[in-house]
Amino acid sequence: MLRKKKIILATHCILNQNAVIRDWERAEGAFNSIVRILLDYNVGIIQLPCPEFTYLGEGRPPKTKEEYDKESYHLHCKQLSIPIVKELGEYIKKDYHILGLIGIQGSPSCDILGKRGIFIEELLELLQRENIDLKAFEIPESYIEGQSDQVVDDFKQFINKAY
């Protein structure tokens, strides 16, 4: 069997900057340097949905966490999280190692370590109910693809520790 059984969850815009609010993107497509590390280590990638895109569409205006902090958006994020938690549970039952979760600093939906985003709040709450605890890495707001070797080095260290 060729499976490495190593998986990481990545917020949507790690792999698709086209989903980001217009003029806020920081790469032409994906964060290639980050994704390349995962490919080099043969890590499977679960791309999380972009809750803002699925809620308001591609041409949405910038919003703060407080502006998204509505019951309907929380419900949307919870509904998006349910199949992800089920999928992770299945992988864990089959002895896969979930290396962690990659988020976006400052995102009203996908910040993990700072002012936690609404989608991440809902996802982590469901994961906690299933006793699934994930390590986290956040792409800093200042990161622009191809311009920060330090972030890439930090991510490589994160993967090495989690591996």
C-alpha positions in Angstrom: 0.0 0.0 0.0 1.4 3.4 -1.0 -0.7 5.5 1.3 1.3 7.6 3.7 -1.8 8.1 5.9 -0.8 11.7 6.6 -3.4 14.4 6.1 -3.8 18.1 6.7 -6.7 20.4 6.6 -6.2 23.7 4.7 -8.5 26.6 4.6 -9.8 27.1 1.1 -7.7 30.1 0.1 -4.4 28.3 0.8 -5.1 26.4 -2.4 -7.3 28.9 -4.1 -6.6 32.6 -3.7 -9.3 33.3 -6.4 -11.9 32.8 -3.6 -10.4 35.8 -1.6 -12.1 39.2 -1.6 -11.1 41.0 -4.7 -7.8 42.9 -4.4 -7.0 41.1 -1.2 -5.4 38.1 -2.8 -1.7 37.4 -2.1 -0.9 34.8 -4.8 -1.9 34.3 -8.4 -3.5 30.9 -7.6 -2.4 29.0 -4.6 0.2 29.6 -1.9 2.5 27.4 -4.0 5.4 27.5 -1.5 3.2 26.1 1.3 1.5 23.6 -1.0 4.8 22.4 -2.4 6.0 21.4 1.1 2.9 19.3 1.6 3.4 17.7 -1.8 7.1 17.0 -1.0 6.1 15.3 2.2 3.3 13.3 0.5 0.7 14.8 2.7 -2.9 14.5 1.7 -4.7 17.8 1.7 -8.4 18.3 2.7 -9.4 21.7 1.3 -12.0 23.3 3.5 -14.8 25.2 1.8 -14.7 29.0 1.8 -17.7 29.9 3.9 -17.6 33.6 2.8 -17.6 32.6 -0.9 -20.4 30.1 -0.4 -22.4 32.5 1.7 -22.1 35.8 -0.3 -20.4 34.8 -3.6 -17.3 35.9 -5.4 -18.0 39.6 -5.6 -18.7 40.1 -1.9 -17.5 43.2 -0.1 -14.9 43.0 2.7 -16.5 42.3 6.1 -15.3 42.1 9.7 -15.9 39.3 12.0 -18.5 41.4 13.8 -20.4 41.9 10.5 -20.4 38.2 9.8 -21.4 37.4 13.5 -25.0 36.6 12.7 -27.0 33.5 13.4 -27.5 32.7 9.7 -23.7 32.8 9.1 -23.0 30.6 12.1 -25.5 28.1 10.9 -24.0 28.2 7.4 -20.5 27.5 8.9 -21.8 24.7 11.1 -23.5 23.0 8.1 -20.3 23.3 6.1 -18.3 21.7 9.1 -20.5 18.7 9.6 -19.3 16.6 6.7 -15.7 17.6 7.4 -15.9 16.3 10.9 -17.4 13.0 9.7 -14.7 12.6 7.1 -11.9 13.2 9.7 -13.6 10.7 12.0 -13.5 8.1 9.3 -9.8 8.7 8.6 -9.0 8.6 12.3 -10.8 5.3 12.7 -8.6 3.9 9.9 -5.4 5.1 11.7 -4.6 8.1 9.6 -2.6 10.9 11.2 -4.1 14.3 10.9 -1.1 16.7 11.0 -3.2 19.8 11.7 -5.1 22.7 10.3 -3.7 25.6 8.3 -5.6 28.9 8.7 -5.3 32.6 7.7 -4.4 35.2 10.3 -6.9 38.0 10.5 -9.7 36.3 8.5 -13.2 36.8 10.0 -13.9 33.2 9.1 -10.6 31.3 9.1 -8.3 32.8 11.8 -7.3 30.1 14.2 -4.9 31.5 16.7 -5.9 35.2 17.1 -9.4 36.5 17.0 -10.8 33.1 16.0 -12.9 33.2 12.8 -16.5 32.1 12.8 -16.0 29.1 10.5 -13.1 27.9 12.6 -15.1 28.4 15.8 -17.9 26.2 14.5 -15.5 23.6 13.1 -13.5 23.3 16.2 -16.6 23.1 18.4 -17.8 20.1 16.4 -14.3 18.5 16.4 -14.1 19.0 20.2 -17.4 17.0 20.6 -15.7 14.2 18.7 -12.5 14.5 20.8 -10.5 15.5 17.8 -7.8 18.0 18.6 -5.7 19.6 15.8 -2.5 21.5 15.9 -2.7 24.8 14.0 -0.5 26.9 11.7 -1.6 30.3 10.5 -0.4 32.1 7.4 0.3 35.7 8.6 -1.6 38.6 7.1 1.7 40.0 5.8 2.5 36.9 3.8 2.7 37.3 0.0 3.5 34.3 -2.1 7.2 34.3 -3.1 8.2 37.1 -0.7 8.7 35.5 2.7 11.1 32.6 3.2 10.6 32.9 7.0 6.9 31.9 6.8 7.8 29.0 4.5 10.6 27.9 6.9 8.2 28.1 9.8 5.6 26.0 8.0 8.3 23.4 7.1 9.2 23.2 10.9 5.5 22.8 11.7 5.2 19.9 9.3 8.4 18.3 10.6 7.1 18.4 14.2 3.7 17.1 13.2 5.0 14.4 10.9 
